[in-house]
C-alpha cells in the first residue's frame, strides 16, 4: 500500500502539467500522447471542470422538456427564456387535443398554448355510474337523462401557462365532460375566454392565481372535491349558474372585474369569499349555503342580490363594504349572521333584512364616517385655539 502511494506521488512529480502539454516547435500544437499520459487525478479534475461548465451552460438554455410516460403528455418550459423564446417554443392546442382524444392526460407547465382548445371534439361514450362514483353527481346526470358523456381519464393540468386561444367545452345541449384526474390552471393567464360549463371535476380543482381576460363560465359545473379560486381574477363576465360545489369552495382574495352571476349555486361545504372584490353587479340569488359562508372583508362596489338565497350555517359579513343596493328579499337566514363593522354606504337601498334582528349590526356608513372625521378636525382646531389663547393671556 505504501509503495503504491509513493509511486502515485512520484509519478505526479515526474509528470508535471508542463511536460504533458508539449507543443510542436513549428506548429505549436499539443501532442495527443502527452494528454493521454497525464496523471489520473489531473484527467479526472479536467473532466469534472468540463462537466460543471457544460452543465451550467445547459441549465440556462430555454427548452421544453418532455416526459417518457406514454399515458401523459408532459411539456415543461425550463431555463432562462425571453418572450421570443416562449413564443417560438409554443405548444399547439391541436397536439393537446390529440393527446386527450387518445385517452392520455396532459400536463403543461410554463409554456405558451397556441390555438383554441375545443373539448367538445372528444369522443362520446355511454355514461355509467362507475365513471363518477359519487351519488349526487350520478343522480343529477341521470335526472337530466344524459346517456353519453365525454371523459378525460388522466390529469388535466395547465400551470403558469399562457393560453392564447379559447378553452371551452362548447356544450350547447345538456351534457358533461368528466375529468377523472386532478385539474389545475394555477397561475395561468387566459387571454380570451374560458368556458368549462358542464365539466365534472372528480378530484381537486385548482384555479388559484388564474387570470381570465374575458368571460369565465362554469355553468352547471360540478366539483366533487375542493375547488380553489384563491386570488383568481375574473374578466368581463363570470357565470356559475346552477354549479354544484360538493367540497370546499375557496374564492378568498378573488376579484370579479365584470358582472358576477352565482345564481342557484349549491355549496355543500364551507364557501370562503373573504376579501373578495366584486366590481360590477353581483347575484347570489337562489343559491344554497349549507355550511359556513365567509364574506368577511369583501367589497361590493355595485348591486348585490341575495334574493331567495338559503343560509343554513354561520354567515360572516364582518367588515364587508356595501356601496350600493343590498337585496335580501325572501332570503332564509337560518344560522347566525355577523354584520359587525360592516359598512352600508347607502342604507336606504337595503331591502329584505332587518340588521339588528338578524344577529348583527351594520357599521357606520360613509356619511357617518365623514361626520366623525369633521368632528375630530374641529376638536383639534378648538384645542389649538385654546392653547394659543392661554399662551397669549399669560
C-alpha positions in Angstrom: 0.0 0.0 0.0 2.8 2.4 0.9 4.7 1.6 -2.3 1.5 2.4 -4.3 1.0 5.7 -2.7 4.8 6.5 -3.1 4.6 5.6 -6.8 1.5 7.8 -7.3 3.1 10.9 -5.9 6.4 10.1 -7.6 4.6 9.8 -10.9 2.8 13.1 -10.2 6.2 14.8 -9.6 7.8 13.3 -12.7 4.9 14.2 -15.0 4.0 17.8 -14.4 1.5 19.7 -16.5 4.2 21.5 -18.3 5.6 18.2 -19.6 2.1 17.0 -20.5 1.2 19.9 -22.7 4.2 19.9 -25.0 4.0 21.9 -28.1 5.5 21.3 -31.5 8.2 23.8 -32.2 6.8 24.5 -35.6 3.0 24.2 -35.3 2.6 24.9 -31.6 0.0 22.0 -31.5 -0.4 19.8 -28.4 0.8 16.2 -28.7 -2.1 13.8 -28.2 0.1 11.2 -26.5 1.1 13.8 -23.9 -2.5 14.4 -23.0 -3.1 10.7 -22.7 -0.1 10.4 -20.3 -1.4 13.0 -17.9 -1.8 11.8 -14.3 -5.2 10.1 -13.5 -6.1 12.8 -11.0 -5.4 15.6 -13.5 -7.6 14.0 -16.1 -10.4 13.5 -13.6 -10.2 17.1 -12.5 -10.3 18.3 -16.1 -13.4 16.2 -16.8 -15.2 17.5 -13.7 -14.5 21.1 -14.8 -15.7 20.5 -18.3 -18.9 18.8 -16.9 -19.6 21.7 -14.5 -19.1 24.3 -17.1 -21.2 22.4 -19.7 -24.0 21.8 -17.2 -24.1 25.4 -16.2 -24.4 26.5 -19.8 -27.2 23.9 -20.4 -29.2 24.9 -17.3 -29.6 28.4 -18.7 -30.8 27.3 -22.1 -34.5 27.8 -22.8 -36.1 24.5 -23.8 -39.3 22.4 -23.4 -38.8 19.2 -21.5 -40.9 16.1 -22.2 -41.7 13.0 -20.2 -41.3 9.5 -21.4 -44.6 8.3 -19.9 -46.8 7.5 -22.9 -50.0 7.9 -20.9 -49.4 11.6 -20.1 -48.4 14.4 -22.5 -45.9 16.5 -20.5 -44.4 19.8 -21.7 -42.4 21.9 -19.2 -40.6 25.1 -20.1 -37.2 25.4 -18.3 -34.2 27.6 -18.5 -33.9 31.4 -19.0 -36.5 32.3 -21.6 -37.2 35.5 -23.4 -40.7 36.3 -24.8 -39.4 35.4 -28.3 -38.2 32.0 -26.9 -41.5 31.3 -25.3 -43.4 32.1 -28.5 -41.0 30.0 -30.6 -41.5 27.0 -28.3 -45.3 27.3 -28.0 -47.3 24.1 -27.7 -50.0 23.6 -30.2 -53.5 23.2 -28.9 -54.1 20.6 -31.7 -51.4 18.4 -30.1 -53.1 18.7 -26.7 -56.4 17.8 -28.2 -54.9 14.8 -30.0 -53.4 13.6 -26.7 -56.8 13.9 -25.0 -58.6 12.1 -27.8 -56.1 9.2 -27.4 -57.1 8.9 -23.7 -54.0 10.5 -22.4 -53.6 13.0 -19.6 -52.0 16.5 -20.2 -49.5 18.4 -18.0 -48.2 21.7 -19.3 -46.0 24.0 -17.2 -44.8 27.5 -18.1 -45.4 27.1 -21.8 -47.5 29.1 -24.3 -50.5 27.2 -25.5 -51.3 28.4 -29.1 -54.7 28.0 -30.7 -58.2 27.1 -29.5 -58.9 24.0 -27.4 -62.5 22.8 -28.1 -63.1 20.0 -25.7 -66.4 19.0 -27.4 -64.4 17.2 -30.0 -63.6 14.5 -27.5 -65.5 11.2 -28.3 -68.7 10.4 -26.6 -69.2 7.2 -24.6 -72.0 5.7 -22.7 -72.5 7.1 -19.2 -72.0 4.6 -16.4 -72.2 5.4 -12.7 -68.7 3.9 -12.2 -67.3 6.8 -14.1 -68.0 9.2 -11.3 -68.7 7.1 -8.2 -70.5 10.0 -6.5 -74.2 9.5 -5.7 -75.1 13.2 -6.0 -73.4 13.5 -9.4 -74.9 10.3 -10.7 -78.3 11.4 -9.5 -78.1 14.7 -11.4 -76.8 13.2 -14.6 -79.5 10.6 -14.7 -82.2 13.1 -13.7 -81.3 15.1 -16.8 -81.4 11.9 -18.9 -77.9 12.3 -20.2 -76.9 9.0 -21.6 -73.5 9.9 -23.1 -70.6 11.9 -21.7 -67.0 12.8 -22.7 -64.2 11.6 -20.4 -60.7 12.7 -19.6 -59.0 9.9 -17.7 -55.7 11.4 -16.7 -54.7 14.7 -15.2 -55.6 18.0 -17.0 -53.0 20.5 -15.7 -52.1 23.8 -17.3 -50.0 25.6 -14.7 -48.4 29.0 -15.4 -49.5 28.6 -19.0 -50.3 31.5 -21.3 -53.5 30.3 -23.1 -53.7 32.4 -26.3 -56.9 30.8 -27.7 -60.3 29.9 -26.3 -60.6 27.0 -23.8 -64.1 25.7 -24.0 -66.4 22.7 -23.6 -68.9 24.1 -26.1 -71.7 22.0 -24.7 -74.8 23.6 -26.2 -77.4 21.0 -25.1 -77.2 19.2 -21.7 -74.1 17.1 -21.4 -71.0 16.7 -19.4 -67.2 16.2 -19.6 -65.9 14.1 -16.7 -62.3 14.7 -15.6 -61.3 11.7 -13.5 -57.8 13.1 -12.7 -56.7 16.3 -10.9 -57.3 19.6 -12.7 -55.1 22.7 -12.3 -54.9 26.0 -14.1 -53.0 27.6 -11.3 -51.2 30.8 -12.2 -52.3 30.6 -15.9 -53.4 33.5 -18.0 -56.4 33.1 -20.2 -56.0 35.9 -22.8 -59.5 35.4 -24.2 -62.3 33.3 -22.6 -62.6 30.1 -20.7 -65.8 28.1 -20.7 -65.8 24.9 -18.5 -69.6 24.7 -18.3 -70.8 21.1 -17.8 -67.4 19.9 -16.6 -67.4 17.4 -13.8 -64.3 17.6 -11.6 -63.8 14.3 -9.8 -60.7 15.4 -7.9 -59.4 18.7 -6.5 -59.6 21.6 -9.0 -57.0 24.3 -8.6 -57.7 27.7 -10.3 -55.8 29.8 -7.9 -53.9 32.9 -9.2 -55.5 32.4 -12.6 -56.2 35.5 -14.7 -59.1 35.5 -17.1 -59.1 38.2 -19.8 -62.8 38.0 -20.8 -65.6 35.6 -19.9 -65.2 32.8 -17.4 -68.1 30.4 -17.5 -68.7 27.4 -15.1 -72.4 26.9 -15.8 -73.7 23.6 -14.4 -70.2 22.5 -13.5 -69.9 20.0 -10.6 -66.9 19.9 -8.2 -66.7 16.6 -6.3 -63.6 17.7 -4.4 -62.4 21.0 -3.2 -62.3 24.0 -5.6 -59.7 26.6 -5.2 -60.1 30.1 -6.8 -57.9 31.9 -4.4 -56.8 35.3 -5.8 -58.3 34.4 -9.2 -59.1 37.5 -11.4 -62.3 37.1 -13.4 -62.8 39.2 -16.5 -65.7 40.9 -18.2 -68.4 38.3 -17.2 -68.5 35.4 -14.8 -71.2 32.8 -14.6 -71.6 29.8 -12.2 -75.3 29.3 -12.8 -76.5 26.0 -11.2 -73.0 24.9 -10.4 -72.6 22.4 -7.5 -69.7 22.5 -5.1 -69.7 19.2 -3.1 -66.3 20.0 -1.5 -65.0 23.3 0.0 -65.2 26.3 -2.4 -62.4 28.9 -1.8 -62.6 32.3 -3.5 -60.5 34.2 -0.9 -58.9 37.3 -2.3 -60.5 36.8 -5.7 -61.5 39.7 -7.9 -64.6 39.8 -10.2 -64.0 42.6 -12.7 -67.3 42.3 -14.5 -70.8 41.0 -13.9 -70.7 38.1 -11.4 -73.5 35.6 -11.6 -73.5 32.9 -8.9 -77.2 32.1 -9.3 -78.8 28.9 -8.0 -75.4 27.6 -6.9 -75.2 24.9 -4.3 -72.4 24.9 -1.7 -72.5 21.7 0.3 -69.3 22.6 2.4 -67.8 25.8 3.5 -67.8 28.7 1.0 -65.0 31.2 1.5 -65.2 34.6 -0.2 -63.2 36.6 2.4 -61.6 39.8 1.0 -63.2 39.2 -2.4 -63.8 42.3 -4.6 -66.9 42.5 -6.7 -66.5 45.4 -9.1 -69.8 45.2 -11.0 -73.2 43.8 -10.2 -73.3 40.5 -8.3 -76.0 37.9 -7.9 -76.2 35.1 -5.4 -80.0 34.8 -5.8 -81.4 31.3 -5.4 -78.1 29.8 -4.1 -77.9 27.5 -1.1 -75.1 27.7 1.5 -75.4 24.6 3.6 -72.5 25.4 5.9 -70.3 28.4 6.7 -70.3 31.4 4.3 -67.4 33.7 4.8 -67.8 37.1 3.1 -65.7 39.0 5.7 -63.7 41.9 4.4 -65.4 41.6 1.0 -66.3 44.6 -1.1 -69.3 45.1 -3.3 -68.9 48.2 -5.5 -72.3 47.8 -7.2 -75.6 46.0 -6.6 -75.6 42.6 -4.8 -78.6 40.3 -4.7 -79.3 37.5 -2.2 -82.9 37.0 -3.2 -84.4 33.6 -2.2 -80.9 32.6 -1.0 -80.7 30.0 1.7 -78.2 30.4 4.5 -78.2 27.4 6.8 -74.9 27.8 8.6 -72.9 30.7 10.0 -72.7 33.7 7.7 -69.9 36.2 8.2 -70.2 39.7 6.8 -67.7 41.1 9.3 -66.1 44.3 7.9 -67.8 43.8 4.5 -68.3 47.0 2.4 -71.6 47.5 0.5 -71.5 50.6 -1.7 -74.9 50.2 -3.4 -78.1 48.1 -3.4 -78.2 45.1 -1.0 -81.3 42.9 -1.5 -82.2 40.0 0.8 -85.8 39.7 -0.3 -87.2 36.3 0.6 -83.8 35.1 1.9 -83.8 32.5 4.6 -81.2 33.2 7.3 -81.4 30.0 9.4 -77.9 30.3 11.1 -76.3 33.2 12.9 -75.2 36.2 10.9 -72.3 38.5 11.7 -72.5 42.1 10.5 -70.0 43.5 12.9 -68.3 46.6 11.4 -69.9 46.1 8.1 -70.4 49.3 6.2 -73.5 50.2 4.2 -72.8 53.4 2.3 -76.4 53.7 1.1 -78.6 52.2 3.9 -81.7 53.4 2.1 -81.0 50.7 -0.6 -81.0 47.8 1.9 -84.1 45.6 1.5 -85.4 42.3 2.8 -83.5 42.2 6.0 -83.5 44.0 9.4 -79.9 44.0 10.6 -80.5 44.1 14.4 -82.9 41.2 14.3 -80.5 39.2 12.0 -77.9 38.8 14.7 -75.6 41.7 13.8 -75.3 45.4 13.4 -74.4 47.5 10.4 -71.3 49.5 10.8 -71.1 53.3 10.2 -72.0 54.5 6.7 -69.7 56.6 4.6 -71.7 59.7 5.6 -71.3 58.9 9.2 -67.6 58.5 8.8 -67.3 61.9 7.2 -69.2 63.4 10.0 -67.0 61.8 12.7 -63.9 63.0 10.8 -65.2 66.6 10.6 -65.9 66.5 14.4 -62.4 65.3 15.1 -60.9 68.1 12.9 -63.0 70.7 14.7 -62.0 69.3 18.1 -58.3 69.5 17.2 -58.7 73.1 15.9 -60.5 74.1 19.1 -57.7 72.7 21.2 -55.1 74.6 19.2 -57.0 77.8 19.5 -57.5 77.3 23.3 -53.8 76.7 23.7 -52.9 79.8 21.8 -55.3 81.9 23.8 -53.9 80.7 27.1 -50.4 81.4 26.0 -51.3 84.9 24.9 -53.2 85.6 28.1 -50.0 84.9 30.1 
